[in-house]
Amino acid sequence: MTVAKLLIYGLLGEQSAILSLFSLYPVWAQLLLFLAGHAIASVMFSLLLTGALPRRYEVSRWGGLALFFSFTFFIPVFGAVGMLAALIYFRFFQRHVNRTEFSSAPLPPFMHEAGGPSPGMGEGGAWSRLRTVELPRASRLKALLAVGSGSGLNASQLLQLATSDNDDEIRLLAFNLYDRREKVIGAAISDTLKALRATDVPAEQASLCRKLAFAYWEILYNGMAKNELADFFADQAISYADRVLRQRGDDASLLVLMGRIYLWKDELEKAETFIHAALEQGAHRDRVVPYLAEFAFRRRDFASLRSYFRSDPLLRYKPGIGPIASFWMG
């Protein structure tokens, strides 16, 4: 059905619906005739509007029909007129207008891309050496050892990637480093659990529970658990940290840890509560401001994000967070 036919049928249906209200039929018949004519007109207008919708607006056909039908049917006459006026305006008068809400921003100075290996031996520099197969094996082994001496999710992922290297020596060393990292954390957890079961002294129990909370978090931080197992380790860390905080609620480091765990779980409200509590208990601003800035970023509250960074100007000189702080403070 062409656009012209849809428009004509829609207008005729709306006209018949309005004329039925002035007919000599009983009130109930007038209402039925009006609803029938208005429903037909609404369907015609909905089909017209959905078909004429610009292609850049990708919506479900049935969803668009339902939306336009709701406007035209539940707002008699004025709904259809308003939707047609809006369609004409946005289709013909806004076609070549630039979208003002978008703008360009310079790239932040997080890294400098180059064709050759990076001169540093951080995670990026080490990985650039590992993936450059033309380099001597000794240089690549040093890079792998540099990755293995670090910690965190990136270091663990780089070790996992190195386990698929074509060089047997590099591949075996990566397996060994990753396995050793897991065994060290696992042994620490096992020994601490044995010591916890063997003591009844509350102070010793609190110290051991604190150690367990950080050990379980270390597994998550290094990306050594996935899916349900990762959730289990997160719950264990929260459980042991909570036991300590019930006795000593002023442990700023443990409050920061709780905030990091809940941030990992995407429970932002709880995470922000613990981070603010850690700040009140004397946690250094260098430790908590990056998390407060992240909460503000996730809320898209960029004004607060900038104010957090500007409240601690020295962050721009701190490794890792420094370039990010400089970008937002600028």
Secondary structure, DSSP 8 states (H G I E B T S, - for coil): --HHHHHHHHHHHHHHHHHHTTSSS-HHHHHHHHHHHHHHHHHHHHHHHHHTS-TTS---HHHHHHHHHHHHHHSTTHHHHHHHHHHHIIIIISTT---TT-------SS----SS--SS-SHHHHHHHHT-TTS-HHHHHHHHHHHHT--SHHHHHHHHHHTT-SSHHHHHHHHHHHHHHHHHHHHHHHHHHHHHHH---HHHHHHHHHHHHHHHHHHHHTT---HHHHHHHHHHHHHHHHHHHHH-TT-HHHHHHHHHHHHHTT-HHHHHHHHHHHHHTT--HHHHHHHHHHHHHHTT-HHHHHHHHHT-GGGGGSTTTHHHHHHHH-
